[in-house]
């Protein structure tokens, strides 16, 4: 791949993102615009934006890399990512929209009538967001280094600069325009090259070669426990992702939230066909890329097509990858800025902008100080942490009248400590030495968090808030669709 073409692709995506973001400045004036786009985003537009922010570095690069290494074991990732949205549709989307909250801490405070729960939830949400941003910046660093030869830090810094400019300029309304555009760019950037590659391979009758050994880095093949635990993490973790949940606050009503989720399921199902195809084409025709699994999608067009066509296809993939980093990071920064602004800076548009910069710069520091792990695997651990903390308080808060503030705090702290401890122990031990129950902790940390939350709530039943009945009625009473002009 020629560095000049790759740099041009990155520049075009960044300029397009900034231009769309600045356009949002023209229509973003109020606090509601910055937080939730004044709750006026229609389902198709919102679904495209959710696809834009949800399909992160793990989806664009990591899934194909894991399939290249592990074959069918890695298919749990696209299955889990997509099925998690089905759970959102069934259990969370409409009630959360009806809550009227701006952020997840807003919801927990209103549901449990507790400032303490709000503070704990805010800390957890910020940790989840920062943990999720770091792999995006690692992916940008990898992409810039592989495609242009520039230092890795340049990719991470470029993403943070563009995201800050976009978010500060127009908030959620601006980001909605940006992310909807970026979903379709990412889909195109994956679909066209792999279809071209398959056409070339079919026309030249290129023989397939032996697939690489499973997990050549030394880790044992995933067993039943690890696959089940991964699926638990992905299914329940999706329910607690702050940048995903805040999107449902932007719908006009609960019915629109459900329609948005149905459309997202379709968009995700189409998208994941292509990383899966890259992974299996890589196993059959470029097993030598196993040593650079996370970069396989970037390198495959040049390896299998070559020439000017290969360079152009590679540039398109680089553009799509950079769009993935920008869109996911933007969504996370918006959601975190809302939390930090309300809980620390007192609200208002000015505070939101300061909070957005803080939300982006802190994980940049962590990304610059750490090395990239396997992208899909590192994001899977973030899902496990989210499933062990935010998810239980949301599900029980929406569907169980007996939840108390003390129970919610105890469950979140328990899940966070158990899953966070497993993540730290795994990082210290290394992939080759870590036992399966630590490598994939969700199968025991998620039930533990739910159990503690329920048992402590039972023991403190007198602390069920007096506002519980009113809030639960609001969550579960269908809204009337907004009237439309004829």
N, C-alpha and C positions, 0 to 999 in steps of 0.2 A: 504494500500500500504506500502510495506517495504521500509524504507528510504534508505537502502543500494542499492536496485535495482534502485530506482529513481535517486540517485546520480550517479550511473554507467551510466544510460541512458544520463544524462546531460553531463557527462564527455566524453562519446563516441561522442556525437554530437559536442561538443566543440572542441575535438581533430580532428575530421574529418573536421570541418570547418577550423581550423587553418592549417591543412595539405594541404587542397586544396588551401587555400590562399597563403601559402608559395610556392606551385607549380606555382602560378601565378607570383611570383617574377622572375622566370626563363624566362618568356616571356614578362614582363613589364619593359620597359627601357625608353621609351620616354614620353613626356607630353601627347601626344595623347593616349598612352596606359593607362595612369592613369585616364584621363578624360573620354574618350569615346571608349576605347579598339581599337583605331586606325580605328574605323568605319568598322570593318570587321566581326561582329558577325552575323551569318546566322539566318534566321527567327525562326526555331524550337528551337535553343539554346537560342535565345533572348527571345522567348515567355515563355520558361520554367523559365528563370531568372526573367522575369516580374511577372509571377505567384508566384515565390518565394518571391519577395519583396512586392508585392501588398497584398498578403494574410497574414494579420498582426494578432496581438493579437485579434482585433475585429472580424476578420473572423474565426479564429481558436477556440476561447473560447467564445467571446461575442455574436455571432449570435445564437448559441445554447442556451445560457443563456437567451437571450431575448425571444426566442421562448418558452422556458420553462415557462417564466413568462407571456408572452402576447399572445401566440398563433399566429394567422394569422397577427396581427398588425406588428410583427417583420419580416415578410416575405419581407417587403419593403427593408430591408437591403441587402440581397443577390440579389434581383432584381435590386436595384439601383447600387450596386457595379458592377454588370455584364453589365447592360445597359450603364453605364458610358463609358465603353470601346467601345461600339458601336458608341457613339458620338465621341470618340477619332478617330475611324476609318473614320468617315464621315467628320470631320471638322479640325482635327489637325495633325494626324500622318505624312502624306506625306509632307505637306507644312513645318512643323517644321523641318523635316529631311533635306529638301532642303535648309533651311536657312543657313546651314553650321556652326551654332553656337555651342559652347561648353555648355553653360548654358542658362537659361531663361533670366537673365540680358543681356547676349550677344545678344539674339534675340531682346529684346526691344530696346536696344541701336542702333542696326543696322537698325531696322524698323523705329524708330522715330528720329534717328540721334541726340540723346540727352544723355549727361552724367548724367543729373539730373534724367531722367527716369530710367536709369540704377541703380543709387544709391537707389532710392525708391523701385524698384523691388527687389534689393538685400536684403534690410531690410525685405521686406514682405516674400520673399522666405525663409530666415533664420528663421523668426518667425514661418512660417508654418511648416518647418522641425522640429524645436524644440518642437512645440506643438504636433506633430505627434510622436516624439520619446518618449515623457513622458508616454503615455499609453502603449507603448511596454515594458518600464522598469517596470511600474506597473504590467503588466501581468507576467513578469519574477519574480517579487517579490512574487506575489500571488502563482505562480506555485511552487517555491522553498519552500515557507512556508507550503503549503498544502501537498506537496509530500514528503518533507524531514524533516520538523520541524525546519529547520534552520531559522535564522532571515530573515525578508523580504529583507533587504538591500543586502543580499548576492546574490540574483538573479539579481538585477539591476546592481550591480558591476560586476558580472561575464559576463553579456552581453556586457557591455562597454569594458571590458578588451579584450574579444575575438574579438569584432568588430574592436577595434583599432589595434590589431595585424594583423588582416586580411587586413584591408583597407590600413594601412601603408605599408604592405609588397608588395602589387601589384596593388592597385587602382582598376579601373573599370574592367580591364581584369580579375583580380583575383576574384573580387566579382561576375562577370558573371558566372564563374565556380561554385562558392559556391552556388549562389542562384538557379541555375538550379538544382543542387543536392538537395537543400532544398525543392524545390517545390514537387518533387516526394517523398521525405521523409515525408512531411506533408500530402500529399494525402494518402500514405500508412498508416501513423499513425492514421488517422481518419477512413479510410475505413475498415481495418482489424478488429479493435475492435467492431465497430458498427455492422458489418456483423456477427461477432461471437456472440455478444449480442442478435441479432435478432434470430439467430439459436438456442441459448440456451433458449430464452423465448418461441419460438415455440415448442421446444422439451419438455419443462416442463409444458406447458399450464398455465403459470403464469397469473393470472387474472389482468386485467387493473383496475386502481383505478381512483378516480375523479381527474381531473386536478386542479392545484392550482388556487386560485383567481388571476385575472389579476392585475398586479402591486401591490403585497402585501405590498410594501414599502409605499403606500399611494398616489401615483400619479394617476391622473385620466386616464382612458383609452384614447388612442390617438383618436382624431376625424379627420374629413376630412381635416381641415386646417393643422394639424400636419403631417399627412401622405403625403399630397401634398408638404409641406415645406421640409420634410425629403427627398422626392424624388428629389426635386430641388437641395438640397445640395449634394446628392450623384451623380446625373447626371453631374452637372456643376463642382462640386468639383474635380471629377476625372480628368477633363481637365486641372487642375492647379497644380496637385501634382508634386513637383519638381523631386522626385526620380523616378516617372513613365515617365515623359517627357524626362528626360535625356537619358532614354533607347533608344528612337527613334533616338538619335544622333549616336548610335553605329551601326545602320544598314548601309549596303553599299549604299543604294539608297532609294528613296521614295517608289518604288514598294515593296522592302523588308520590309519597315515599315508597309505598308498596310497588307502584308501577315502575318507579326508578329502579328498585332492586331487581325486578323481573328483567328489565332491559339490561342491567349490568350482568346478570347471569348469562344472557346471550352473548354480550360483548366479550366477556371473559372466556367463554367456551370457544369462540372463534379464535381469539388471540392465542390461547395455549396450544392450539394445533401446530403453530409454527415453531416455537421453541422445542416442542417434542420432535418435530421433523428434523430440526437442526441436530438434535442429540443423536438420533438414529442414523442420519446420513453420516455424521461424524464417526460413529462406531463402525460403520461399514466401509467408509472410504478414506477417513483421515484419523486413524487411531493414534498417529504420532502426536496429535494435538492434546492427548490426555494429560501431558505434563503442563499444559496451559489451559486447563478445562474452562476456567471462567472467561478466557479470551477466545474460546473456540468460535463463537458466533462472529466475532470481529475478524478472525483470520481465515475462516472457511471460504469466503468468496475469492480471495486472492489465491488460496491454495488450490481450489478445484476449478476455477475459471481462468484466473490470471489475465495478464494484459490490461489494456485500457478498460475493458468491460469489468474485469475483476476489481480494478481500482475504483471505478464508479459505484459498483455495488457495495464495496467495502465502505466507501464514503457515506452511502445511504444508511448502512448499518450503524456507523459511528454517529450519524445525526440522530437516528432513532434511540440509540443508547443514551446519548446526552439528553435527549428529551425525557427519557425515563428518569434519569437522575434529577433533572430540574423539576419535573412535575411532582414526583413523590416528595422531594425536599420542600417544595413550595407548600403542598398541602399540610405537611407536618409543621412547618414554621407558622402557618396561619393558625392552626389549632393550638399550638403552644403559646403563640403570642396572645391569643384570647385569654388563656388561663393566667399567664404571668401578668398581663395588663390588669385584669380584674382583681387578682389576689395580692399583687405587690404594688402596682403603679396607679391604682385607683380608677381605672377605666378611661375612656375618651380616645379619640383618634390619635392624638400625639403620643399617649402612652402605648397604644398599640404598635406604633412605628418603632418606638424604642425597644419594646418587647420583641418585635420581629427580628431586630438586629441581634439581640441577646440570644434568641432561640437558634439562630444560625451560626453565630460565632463560637459558642461554647462547644458544640459537637465538632466544629472544624478543628479546634485545638486537640480534641481526643483523636480525630482521624489522622492528624499530622504526626501524632506521637505513637501510633499503633500501626501494625502491619495488617494487610487485608487477609481475612480468612476466606474460606469458600463462601461465596456470596449467598447462595440459597441456604446453606447450613447456618450461617450467622443470623440471617433474618428469621429462620425457623426458631432459633433460640429466643429472639425477641417476641415472636408469637407465643412461645411457651410462657414467658414472663407476663405478657399481657393476659393470657388465659388464666394465670394464677392470681391476678390482682384485680384488674378492672372488670373483667368478664363476670366474676361471681357477684359483685355488688350491683352490676347492671341487671343481670338476670333475676336475682332475688329481689332487687328493688322494684322491678317491673311486675313480677309474678307472685311474690310472697308477701302477705300482709304482716307477717311476724318479724320481719327484719328490724333490728335496732341499730342505733349509731355505734354502740360498743361492739356489737357483733360484726358490723361492716368493717370497722377499723381493725379488729382482731384478725378477721379473715384476710384482708389485704396485706397486713404486716406479715402474717404467717406465710402466705403464698409468695410474697416478695422475698422474704428471707430464705425460704427453702429453694426457690428457683434461682435467685441471685447467687446463693451459695453454690449450687450445682454448676452454674455457669462459670464462676470463678475457679472452682476446683477443676473443671474440665479444661479451662485455659491453662492452668498450671501443669496439669498432667500431660496434655498434648493428645492429639487425635489417636495416636497409635496405642496409648496406654489407658485411656479413659474407659471405664466400664459402661455398658449400655445404659444402665439406669441413671447415670450422670450425664451421658451424652444427650439423651432425650428424657428430660425429667418430668414432662407434663403429665404422664400417666399417673404419677403419685402426688405431684405438687398441686394440680388442679383439684382433685378430690379432697386433698387436705385443706385447701383454702375454703371450699364449699362447706366441708364438715365443721371446721372451726367457726365459720360465719353462722351456721345454723345453730350449733350447740351453744355458743355464747349468746346468741339472740334469744334462745329458749331460756337460758339462765337469767337473762335481763329483760324478760317480757314486759315488765312495768315501764320500760323506757320506749315502748312503741309510741311514736309521736301522735298527739291528738289530731294532727292534720292528715294522718294516714288515709282515712276514708275519702276525704275530699281529693287528695292527690291521686289515689288509685282510680277513683271515678273518672278523673280527667284523662288519665293514661289510657283507659279502656273504653271510653265512650267515643264512637266514631264521629268524626267531624263532617259537617256538611261541605261538599265541594264548593269552591269559590264560584260565584255567579259569573257567567261570561256574557258578553254583549252579543246580540244577534243582529 
